[in-house]
Amino acid sequence: MAQPPSRNAALQRLLREVRACTICTAHLPLPPRPVLLAGATARILIAGQAPGRKVAASGVPFDDASGDRLRAWMGIDKATFHDPGFIAILPMGFCYPGAGISGDLPPRPECAATWRARLLEQLPSIELTLVIGTYAQAWHLKPAGGGANLTATVGAWREHGARVLPLPHPSPRNNGWLQRNPWFEADVLPELKERVRALRGR
């Protein structure tokens, strides 16, 4: 369903404001470059962690191996994935936070505190939220399921109903987790594909 022009305009104004954000400049290894995607008619929200170095360079959400795996999990191609009229992509941090000892650093907390609630208010058509990784799960699943570890949270996916689906991060760094938890591929991925397919058909 098309949204009123006023809502579309309000979202576009907010997105311009977000993309000009510099609040974390002093903490970032690179100049700020917020990476996100959203349209007022989006029916799926991908709530991820933060862009990696490759995505920070391209400015395209999930333009990396993690994105390839996530699209395969969802059963969609790049064009569908990057259609803001269908999918909104709002990581917990919009800028690359830098590298840590065993992967990228956590998303900067200022980002969600400043922007997340305002952006979500402009996305009234969301019917499915994919909550990827522990930082997104702590924010979106609070108080139920927000404090559990990743395996327990994803393992309890049925408890979140039809509108929310917790997922591990699709990064190659999680290959070991995927191998240790074959139930994810057997049980969760068919459900994910079916939910996405149903929303595409509307």
C-alpha positions, -999 to 999 in steps of 0.1 A, spaced: 0 0 0 14 34 -10 21 58 19 9 94 19 33 118 3 38 136 36 51 104 52 75 97 23 88 132 25 93 130 63 113 98 59 134 113 32 142 144 53 151 122 82 174 100 60 192 131 47 197 141 83 210 107 93 234 106 63 249 139 74 255 127 110 289 132 125 282 126 162 307 97 164 335 112 143 360 113 172 355 75 178 356 63 142 387 51 123 373 65 90 353 97 82 316 90 90 296 75 62 263 63 75 251 33 55 213 25 56 184 19 33 147 26 40 114 34 22 81 42 37 64 11 22 91 -14 33 76 -46 47 108 -62 60 132 -46 84 168 -60 86 182 -49 119 219 -57 117 251 -48 136 272 -22 117 288 -20 83 322 -36 78 351 -20 60 340 -31 25 304 -18 30 318 15 44 338 19 12 309 11 -12 281 27 8 259 -2 -2 243 -22 27 255 -59 29 277 -54 -1 300 -83 10 301 -120 17 277 -116 47 252 -100 23 256 -129 -2 248 -154 26 219 -133 40 203 -131 5 207 -168 1 191 -174 35 162 -151 25 159 -166 -10 161 -133 -29 184 -115 -53 203 -83 -49 177 -62 -67 150 -73 -43 173 -70 -13 182 -34 -21 146 -23 -30 138 3 -2 101 -1 -11 103 -37 2 132 -39 26 146 -14 51 182 -20 63 189 -3 96 220 -16 114 225 -7 151 254 15 140 254 32 106 292 37 103 321 13 104 333 12 140 368 -2 134 385 -35 139 388 -52 172 408 -82 183 385 -109 169 364 -89 145 349 -55 141 342 -34 172 307 -31 185 283 -6 169 287 29 184 259 33 210 253 69 201 238 59 168 208 39 181 202 63 209 200 92 185 183 78 154 167 44 158 133 52 174 128 82 150 135 60 120 113 32 131 84 56 136 86 64 98 83 27 88 46 18 96 44 -10 70 70 -34 86 56 -69 90 88 -88 96 119 -78 114 151 -99 110 171 -93 142 207 -101 133 233 -106 160 235 -100 197 235 -61 196 204 -59 175 187 -86 196 195 -68 229 177 -37 215 148 -52 196 140 -82 219 141 -64 252 130 -74 278 121 -109 265 150 -126 248 173 -95 249 196 -108 275 201 -144 264 231 -156 244 229 -159 206 223 -196 205 195 -195 231 179 -165 214 179 -179 179 169 -213 192 138 -198 208 128 -182 175 92 -196 176 85 -176 208 87 -143 189 57 -149 167 53 -142 130 67 -106 129 101 -111 144 129 -136 136 162 -136 154 192 -147 133 229 -152 138 251 -128 118 257 -142 83 294 -134 84 319 -161 74 332 -157 110 301 -176 121 308 -207 100 317 -226 131 284 -216 148 265 -228 118 283 -261 117 276 -266 155 239 -258 151 226 -276 121 190 -271 133 193 -235 122 196 -245 85 170 -273 89 144 -254 108 148 -216 107 159 -210 71 129 -227 55 107 -205 78 126 -174 68 123 -181 31 86 -187 35 79 -155 54 99 -135 28 81 -152 -1 47 -145 15 55 -108 19 68 -105 -17 35 -119 -30 14 -91 -16 
